Amino acid sequence: MFLRTDLAIEAHSAQNGRVAGVDIKTRKENEIKITQMEIKTEQAARKLAKAVGKYITIELGSIADGLAETDGAASLIASEISRLAGNFSTALVIGIGNPN
């Protein structure tokens, strides 16, 4: 069975987290979980149905709980996007998993 997902990390999990040519690093900052995944080989890209490249998944609770938490989450997200985008001046950011 083929799982269709937009998230590279979900595609990797569907393969039981065992795909050669993929590096994953996870860290936590406060209550925010950041997973950095890099697909390094064409074979891994085909297996995951994703392009070779870097993917970041940021998991956080409601950012509407308080202004300080919202500012901290926004700063962290901005930092990750900046690092990933490099010299590009624009980026597409998509928020999913939102009940609204």
DSSP file (Angstrom, degrees, kcal/mol; ACC not computed):
  #  RESIDUE AA STRUCTURE BP1 BP2  ACC     N-H-->O    O-->H-N    N-H-->O    O-->H-N    TCO  KAPPA ALPHA  PHI   PSI    X-CA   Y-CA   Z-CA
    1    1 A M              0   0    0      0, 0.0     2,-0.5     0, 0.0     0, 0.0   0.000 360.0 360.0 360.0 138.3    0.0    0.0    0.0
    2    2 A F        -     0   0    0      2,-0.0     2,-0.5     0, 0.0     0, 0.0  -0.868 360.0-147.2-101.4 124.9    1.3    3.5   -0.9
    3    3 A L        -     0   0    0     -2,-0.5     2,-0.7     8,-0.1    11,-0.0  -0.804   7.7-151.4 -91.3 125.0    0.8    6.2    1.7
    4    4 A R        +     0   0    0     -2,-0.5     2,-0.3     2,-0.0    45,-0.1  -0.874  32.6 149.2 -97.7 118.0    0.2    9.7    0.2
    5    5 A T        -     0   0    0     -2,-0.7     6,-0.0     1,-0.1    -2,-0.0  -0.994  46.8-145.8-146.0 148.5    1.4   12.4    2.5
    6    6 A D  S    S+     0   0    0     -2,-0.3     2,-0.6    44,-0.0    -1,-0.1   0.672  81.3  87.2 -83.4 -18.9    2.9   15.9    2.0
    7    7 A L     >  -     0   0    0      1,-0.2     4,-1.9     2,-0.0     3,-0.3  -0.722  64.6-156.1 -89.8 122.7    5.1   15.5    5.0
    8    8 A A  H  > S+     0   0    0     -2,-0.6     4,-2.2     1,-0.2     5,-0.2   0.876  95.8  57.2 -60.2 -38.0    8.5   13.9    4.4
    9    9 A I  H  > S+     0   0    0      1,-0.2     4,-2.2     2,-0.2    -1,-0.2   0.860 106.0  49.5 -64.8 -35.6    8.7   12.8    8.0
   10   10 A E  H  > S+     0   0    0     -3,-0.3     4,-2.2     2,-0.2    -1,-0.2   0.891 109.1  52.1 -68.8 -39.3    5.4   10.9    7.7
   11   11 A A  H  X S+     0   0    0     -4,-1.9     4,-0.6     2,-0.2    -2,-0.2   0.896 111.1  48.2 -62.0 -39.3    6.6    9.2    4.5
   12   12 A H  H ><>S+     0   0    0     -4,-2.2     5,-2.1     1,-0.2     3,-1.1   0.914 110.1  51.0 -66.8 -43.8    9.8    8.1    6.4
   13   13 A S  H ><5S+     0   0    0     -4,-2.2     3,-1.9     1,-0.3    -2,-0.2   0.859 101.9  61.2 -62.1 -35.5    7.7    6.8    9.4
   14   14 A A  H 3<5S+     0   0    0     -4,-2.2    -1,-0.3     1,-0.3    -2,-0.2   0.720 100.9  55.0 -64.4 -19.9    5.6    4.8    7.0
   15   15 A Q  T X<5S-     0   0    0     -3,-1.1     3,-1.5    -4,-0.6    -1,-0.3   0.066 126.9-103.7 -96.8  22.4    8.8    3.0    6.0
   16   16 A N  T < 5 -     0   0    0     -3,-1.9    -3,-0.2     1,-0.3    -2,-0.2   0.721  63.1 -74.8  60.8  23.9    9.3    2.2    9.7
   17   17 A G  T 3 <S+     0   0    0     -5,-2.1     2,-0.5    -6,-0.1    -1,-0.3   0.717 107.2 118.8  67.4  20.1   12.0    4.9    9.9
   18   18 A R    <   +     0   0    0     -3,-1.5     2,-0.4    -6,-0.4    -1,-0.1  -0.727  25.5 134.9-124.3  82.7   14.4    2.7    8.1
   19   19 A V    >   -     0   0    0     -2,-0.5     3,-1.0     3,-0.1     2,-0.1  -0.973  48.1-133.7-130.4 117.5   15.5    4.3    4.8
   20   20 A A  T 3  S+     0   0    0     -2,-0.4    21,-0.1     1,-0.2     3,-0.1  -0.404  91.5  37.3 -65.2 143.9   19.1    4.4    3.8
   21   21 A G  T 3  S+     0   0    0      1,-0.3    19,-3.3    19,-0.1    20,-0.8   0.608  93.3 108.0  89.6  12.8   20.2    7.8    2.5
   22   22 A V  E <   -A   39   0A   0     -3,-1.0     2,-0.4    17,-0.2    -1,-0.3  -0.989  48.3-164.3-126.3 129.7   18.1    9.8    5.0
   23   23 A D  E     -A   38   0A   0     15,-2.3    15,-2.8    -2,-0.4     2,-0.4  -0.942   9.2-173.1-111.0 134.5   19.5   11.7    8.0
   24   24 A I  E     +A   37   0A   0     -2,-0.4     2,-0.4    13,-0.2    13,-0.2  -0.993   7.8 180.0-130.4 134.0   17.1   12.8   10.8
   25   25 A K  E     -A   36   0A   0     11,-2.6    11,-3.2    -2,-0.4     2,-0.4  -1.000   6.9-169.4-130.1 132.8   17.8   15.0   13.8
   26   26 A T  E     +A   35   0A   0     -2,-0.4     2,-0.3     9,-0.2     9,-0.2  -0.968  10.3 167.4-123.3 138.1   15.2   15.9   16.3
   27   27 A R  E     -A   34   0A   0      7,-2.5     7,-2.9    -2,-0.4     2,-0.4  -0.956  23.7-137.1-142.0 162.8   15.5   18.5   19.1
   28   28 A K  E     -A   33   0A   0     -2,-0.3     2,-0.5     5,-0.2     5,-0.2  -0.985  10.7-172.2-124.9 131.6   13.2   20.3   21.5
   29   29 A E  E >  S-A   32   0A   0      3,-2.7     3,-2.3    -2,-0.4     2,-0.3  -0.971  71.9 -46.8-122.6 113.9   13.2   23.9   22.3
   30   30 A N  T 3  S-     0   0    0     -2,-0.5     0, 0.0     1,-0.3     0, 0.0  -0.495 124.3 -26.1  57.1-121.8   10.8   24.7   25.2
   31   31 A E  T 3  S+     0   0    0     -2,-0.3     2,-0.5    -3,-0.1    -1,-0.3   0.163 116.9 104.8-104.1  18.5    7.6   22.8   24.1
   32   32 A I  E <   -A   29   0A   0     -3,-2.3    -3,-2.7    28,-0.1     2,-0.5  -0.879  57.7-152.3-106.4 126.4    8.4   22.9   20.4
   33   33 A K  E     -AB  28  59A   0     26,-2.4    26,-3.0    -2,-0.5     2,-0.5  -0.858  10.5-168.4 -99.4 125.3    9.7   19.8   18.6
   34   34 A I  E     -AB  27  58A   0     -7,-2.9    -7,-2.5    -2,-0.5     2,-0.5  -0.964   2.3-171.3-116.7 122.7   11.9   20.4   15.5
   35   35 A T  E     -AB  26  57A   0     22,-2.8    22,-2.6    -2,-0.5     2,-0.5  -0.965   3.5-165.2-115.7 121.6   12.7   17.6   13.2
   36   36 A Q  E     -AB  25  56A   0    -11,-3.2   -11,-2.6    -2,-0.5     2,-0.4  -0.925  10.8-178.0-106.6 124.4   15.3   18.1   10.5
   37   37 A M  E     -AB  24  55A   0     18,-3.2    18,-3.3    -2,-0.5     2,-0.5  -0.979   9.3-167.4-126.1 132.5   15.3   15.5    7.8
   38   38 A E  E     -AB  23  54A   0    -15,-2.8   -15,-2.3    -2,-0.4     2,-0.7  -0.978  10.3-155.2-122.5 123.2   17.6   15.4    4.8
   39   39 A I  E     +AB  22  53A   0     14,-2.9    14,-1.6    -2,-0.5   -17,-0.2  -0.866  20.1 174.6 -92.5 115.7   17.0   13.0    1.9
   40   40 A K        +     0   0    0    -19,-3.3     2,-0.3    -2,-0.7   -18,-0.1   0.691  50.3  51.3-101.7 -21.7   20.5   12.5    0.4
   41   41 A T  S  > S-     0   0    0    -20,-0.8     4,-2.1   -21,-0.1     5,-0.1  -0.851  71.0-127.9-123.4 155.2   20.2    9.9   -2.3
   42   42 A E  H  > S+     0   0    0     -2,-0.3     4,-2.5     2,-0.2     5,-0.2   0.853 111.6  57.1 -64.0 -35.1   18.0    9.4   -5.4
   43   43 A Q  H  > S+     0   0    0      2,-0.2     4,-2.1     1,-0.2    -1,-0.2   0.930 108.9  44.8 -63.1 -45.0   17.1    5.9   -4.1
   44   44 A A  H  > S+     0   0    0      2,-0.2     4,-2.1     1,-0.2    -2,-0.2   0.892 111.2  54.7 -64.8 -39.6   15.8    7.3   -0.8
   45   45 A A  H  X>S+     0   0    0     -4,-2.1     5,-1.9     1,-0.2     4,-1.1   0.916 109.6  46.6 -61.4 -44.0   13.9   10.0   -2.7
   46   46 A R  H  <5S+     0   0    0     -4,-2.5     3,-0.4     1,-0.2    -1,-0.2   0.919 111.3  51.5 -63.7 -43.1   12.2    7.4   -4.9
   47   47 A K  H  <5S+     0   0    0     -4,-2.1    -1,-0.2     1,-0.2    -2,-0.2   0.857 119.0  36.3 -63.4 -34.9   11.3    5.3   -1.9
   48   48 A L  H  <5S-     0   0    0     -4,-2.1    -1,-0.2     2,-0.2    -2,-0.2   0.506 103.7-127.4 -95.1  -6.4    9.8    8.2    0.0
   49   49 A A  T  <5S+     0   0    0     -4,-1.1     2,-0.3    -3,-0.4    -3,-0.2   0.879  73.6 114.1  57.6  39.7    8.3    9.9   -3.1
   50   50 A K  S   <S-     0   0    0     -5,-1.9    -1,-0.3    -6,-0.2    -2,-0.2  -0.927  71.0-102.3-132.8 157.1   10.0   13.1   -2.2
   51   51 A A        -     0   0    0     -2,-0.3   -12,-0.2     1,-0.1     2,-0.1  -0.444  44.6 -92.8 -76.6 153.2   12.8   15.1   -3.8
   52   52 A V  S    S+     0   0    0     -2,-0.1     2,-0.3   -12,-0.1   -12,-0.2  -0.467  85.3  82.6 -58.3 134.1   16.4   15.0   -2.6
   53   53 A G  E    S-B   39   0A   0    -14,-1.6   -14,-2.9    -2,-0.1     2,-0.4  -0.974  78.8 -54.0 157.6-170.5   16.7   17.9   -0.1
   54   54 A K  E     -B   38   0A   0     -2,-0.3     2,-0.4   -16,-0.2   -16,-0.2  -0.849  41.0-173.5-107.8 138.3   16.1   19.2    3.4
   55   55 A Y  E     -B   37   0A   0    -18,-3.3   -18,-3.2    -2,-0.4     2,-0.4  -0.986   5.4-163.1-131.5 139.0   12.8   19.1    5.2
   56   56 A I  E     -B   36   0A   0     -2,-0.4     2,-0.5   -20,-0.2   -20,-0.2  -0.989   1.6-168.7-125.4 131.0   11.9   20.6    8.5
   57   57 A T  E     -B   35   0A   0    -22,-2.6   -22,-2.8    -2,-0.4     2,-0.5  -0.983   4.6-167.8-117.2 125.8    8.8   19.7   10.6
   58   58 A I  E     -B   34   0A   0     -2,-0.5     2,-0.5   -24,-0.2   -24,-0.2  -0.963   3.3-167.2-115.7 120.8    8.0   22.0   13.5
   59   59 A E  E     +B   33   0A   0    -26,-3.0   -26,-2.4    -2,-0.5     2,-0.3  -0.930  19.2 153.2-112.3 124.5    5.4   20.6   16.0
   60   60 A L        -     0   0    0     -2,-0.5     3,-0.1   -28,-0.2   -28,-0.1  -0.972  38.0-115.9-145.4 159.6    3.9   23.0   18.5
   61   61 A G  S    S-     0   0    0     -2,-0.3     2,-0.2   -30,-0.2    -1,-0.1   0.117  70.7 -37.5 -75.3-161.9    0.7   23.4   20.5
   62   62 A S    >   -     0   0    0      1,-0.2     3,-0.8     2,-0.1    -1,-0.2  -0.436  47.0-159.8 -63.7 126.7   -1.7   26.2   20.2
   63   63 A I  T 3  S+     0   0    0      1,-0.2     3,-0.3    -2,-0.2    -1,-0.2   0.393  85.5  72.5 -88.4   4.9    0.2   29.5   19.5
   64   64 A A  T 3   +     0   0    0      1,-0.2    -1,-0.2     5,-0.1     3,-0.1   0.398  69.9  91.7 -95.0   2.7   -2.9   31.4   20.7
   65   65 A D  S <  S-     0   0    0     -3,-0.8     2,-0.3     1,-0.2    -1,-0.2   0.804 102.1 -13.5 -69.4 -29.0   -2.3   30.5   24.3
   66   66 A G     >  -     0   0    0     -3,-0.3     4,-2.3    -4,-0.1    -1,-0.2  -0.947  58.6-117.4-171.6 149.9   -0.2   33.5   25.1
   67   67 A L  H  > S+     0   0    0     -2,-0.3     4,-2.8     1,-0.2     5,-0.2   0.889 112.9  52.2 -62.6 -42.0    1.6   36.3   23.5
   68   68 A A  H  > S+     0   0    0      1,-0.2     4,-2.2     2,-0.2    -1,-0.2   0.915 112.1  46.2 -62.6 -42.8    5.1   35.3   24.8
   69   69 A E  H  > S+     0   0    0      2,-0.2     4,-2.5     1,-0.2    -1,-0.2   0.895 112.8  50.7 -65.7 -39.8    4.6   31.7   23.6
   70   70 A T  H  X S+     0   0    0     -4,-2.3     4,-2.7     2,-0.2    -2,-0.2   0.922 110.8  48.0 -64.2 -44.8    3.4   33.0   20.2
   71   71 A D  H  X S+     0   0    0     -4,-2.8     4,-2.4     2,-0.2    -2,-0.2   0.909 112.7  49.0 -62.1 -42.5    6.4   35.4   19.8
   72   72 A G  H  X S+     0   0    0     -4,-2.2     4,-2.1    -5,-0.2    -2,-0.2   0.914 113.2  46.1 -64.4 -43.2    8.8   32.6   20.8
   73   73 A A  H  X S+     0   0    0     -4,-2.5     4,-2.6     2,-0.2     5,-0.2   0.914 112.8  50.4 -65.7 -43.1    7.2   30.1   18.3
   74   74 A A  H  X S+     0   0    0     -4,-2.7     4,-2.5     1,-0.2    -2,-0.2   0.898 110.9  49.2 -62.9 -40.9    7.2   32.7   15.5
   75   75 A S  H  X S+     0   0    0     -4,-2.4     4,-2.2     2,-0.2    -1,-0.2   0.906 111.9  48.5 -65.0 -41.7   10.9   33.6   16.1
   76   76 A L  H  X S+     0   0    0     -4,-2.1     4,-2.3     2,-0.2    -2,-0.2   0.929 112.8  47.4 -63.9 -45.6   11.8   29.9   16.1
   77   77 A I  H  X S+     0   0    0     -4,-2.6     4,-2.4     1,-0.2     5,-0.2   0.920 112.0  50.5 -62.2 -44.4    9.9   29.3   12.9
   78   78 A A  H  X S+     0   0    0     -4,-2.5     4,-2.5     1,-0.2    -1,-0.2   0.892 110.0  50.9 -60.4 -40.7   11.4   32.4   11.2
   79   79 A S  H  X S+     0   0    0     -4,-2.2     4,-2.3     2,-0.2    -1,-0.2   0.917 111.1  47.3 -63.5 -44.5   14.9   31.2   12.2
   80   80 A E  H  X S+     0   0    0     -4,-2.3     4,-2.2     2,-0.2    -2,-0.2   0.896 113.2  48.4 -65.3 -40.5   14.4   27.8   10.7
   81   81 A I  H  X S+     0   0    0     -4,-2.4     4,-3.0     2,-0.2     5,-0.2   0.921 111.4  50.5 -65.4 -43.5   12.9   29.2    7.5
   82   82 A S  H  X S+     0   0    0     -4,-2.5     4,-1.6     1,-0.2    -2,-0.2   0.921 111.5  47.5 -59.7 -45.6   15.8   31.6    7.2
   83   83 A R  H  < S+     0   0    0     -4,-2.3    -1,-0.2     1,-0.2    -2,-0.2   0.902 116.6  43.7 -63.0 -41.4   18.4   28.9    7.7
   84   84 A L  H  < S+     0   0    0     -4,-2.2    -2,-0.2     1,-0.2    -1,-0.2   0.884 112.2  51.6 -72.1 -39.8   16.7   26.7    5.1
   85   85 A A  H >< S+     0   0    0     -4,-3.0     3,-2.0     1,-0.2     2,-0.3   0.764  78.7 176.6 -73.4 -26.5   16.1   29.4    2.5
   86   86 A G  T 3< S-     0   0    0     -4,-1.6    -1,-0.2     1,-0.3    -2,-0.1  -0.408  70.9  -3.9  61.3-120.5   19.7   30.6    2.4
   87   87 A N  T 3  S+     0   0    0     -2,-0.3    -1,-0.3     2,-0.0     2,-0.1   0.461 104.0 113.9 -87.5  -1.9   20.0   33.3   -0.2
   88   88 A F    <   -     0   0    0     -3,-2.0    -3,-0.1     1,-0.1     3,-0.0  -0.444  55.5-153.4 -70.7 143.8   16.4   33.1   -1.4
   89   89 A S  S    S+     0   0    0     -2,-0.1     2,-0.3     1,-0.0    -1,-0.1   0.596  74.6  42.0 -95.0 -11.4   14.3   36.2   -0.8
   90   90 A T        -     0   0    0     -5,-0.1     2,-0.3     2,-0.0    -1,-0.0  -0.950  60.4-178.3-133.8 155.4   10.9   34.4   -0.7
   91   91 A A        -     0   0    0     -2,-0.3     2,-0.6     2,-0.0   -10,-0.0  -0.991  25.3-128.0-148.7 150.6    9.6   31.2    0.8
   92   92 A L        -     0   0    0     -2,-0.3     2,-0.5     2,-0.0    -2,-0.0  -0.909  27.1-170.7-100.6 123.5    6.3   29.3    0.8
   93   93 A V        -     0   0    0     -2,-0.6     2,-0.4     2,-0.0    -2,-0.0  -0.960   1.3-169.2-118.7 130.8    5.2   28.4    4.3
   94   94 A I        -     0   0    0     -2,-0.5     2,-0.6     2,-0.0    -2,-0.0  -0.978   9.4-156.0-124.4 129.3    2.3   26.0    5.0
   95   95 A G        +     0   0    0     -2,-0.4     2,-0.3     3,-0.0     3,-0.2  -0.915  23.2 172.5-102.5 121.7    0.6   25.4    8.3
   96   96 A I        +     0   0    0     -2,-0.6    -2,-0.0     1,-0.2     0, 0.0  -0.802  50.1  53.3-124.7 167.9   -1.2   22.0    8.5
   97   97 A G  S    S+     0   0    0      1,-0.3    -1,-0.2    -2,-0.3     3,-0.0   0.711  71.7 142.6  81.5  20.5   -2.9   20.1   11.2
   98   98 A N        -     0   0    0     -3,-0.2    -1,-0.3     1,-0.1    -3,-0.0  -0.845  47.0-151.5 -98.8 120.7   -5.0   23.1   12.1
   99   99 A P              0   0    0      0, 0.0    -1,-0.1     0, 0.0    -2,-0.0   0.701 360.0 360.0 -67.1 -16.2   -8.6   22.2   13.1
  100  100 A N              0   0    0     -3,-0.0    -2,-0.0     0, 0.0     0, 0.0   0.435 360.0 360.0 -92.4 360.0   -9.7   25.7   11.9
